[in-house]
Amino acid sequence: MLFSSSSEGAPCRAVATVPTSTPSIGFDPLSWPLEILDRAAFHRTADRLLGTKAATTRYPFRALRYWWAAAALAEHQRRLNAPLHILDAGCQGGFLKRVADASFRARWAGLDCRLDHPHLPAAGYDILHQADLERPLPFEPGCFDAIVSLHVFEHLRAPEATLREYARILRPDGLVLLGFPTMPALLARIREAQHRRGIAQGRRPDWGHQQVFDPGRCRALAAQSGLTIELITGSHFFRKTGCFLENFPGWVRFNQRWGRRFPALGSELCVILRKPGTAP
């Protein structure tokens, strides 16, 4: 991680009032429209952002990691009936914003330890921040309606501390969306030990994978941060980029059903956490 902090623009200001607490009604990914990905079609642009194989199919699972987050944010915006202020923490090339941009109204802040990804300028964030996610973030409390970190937490040395920072800068009733690789608990702990041994021996970079998350660890993370769980589900059980099956909505929905039934027996976890609301 880069131990620096700077921004293009000023940190957001906390609002004077907080939203009224509303009862959780949950999220159902099976109801989210795949047309969001059809409209964006960012993986099929000339620059082949997710690789040549991903560009050959309609719903490549490499793109679905951004689709599910975009769909959840769109649903959150509909429920609030107001534009969202979103922090894309670990924004890399801005792929999430490319998928979500036409789906709802929002003000987007991108944050990463480096801002030199070649595709980042084209994403069109309203503001960009350069900061280390393992240090206090350059925002006041209660800045954001939603914070998204896709395939970031597996690289952190202390994800618990980072999630507590997210909770601090999140508004009441705000959401944290996380996505990362998964395994059953026992295998996850074995893999983590392998990762850390490799780093200690110099066989792996210290910014590589260090954590492996299972549903139980996600619940513990939420409890330690004062957040409540809205959704823990698997993304898919099988992925072969460019496979002809990735053209069919039924294949996507089948994998979603598998992930809901067996969240740790797949490739990736999709997690939505909520900061409890406070009535005025």
Secondary structure, DSSP 8 states (H G I E B T S, - for coil): ----EEEES------SS-----------GGGS-THHHHHH-GGGSTT-TT-TTGGGSSS-HHHHHHHHHHHHHHHHHHHHTS-EEEEEET-TTTHHHHHHTTTS-EEEEEEES----TTHHHH--SEEEEE-TTS--S--TT-EEEEEEES-GGG-S-HHHHHHHHHHHEEEEEEEEEEEEB--HHHHHHHHHHHHHHHHTTSS-TTS----B-HHHHHHHHHHHT-EEEEEEE--S---TT-GGGG-HHHHHHHHHHHHH-TTSSSEEEEEEE------
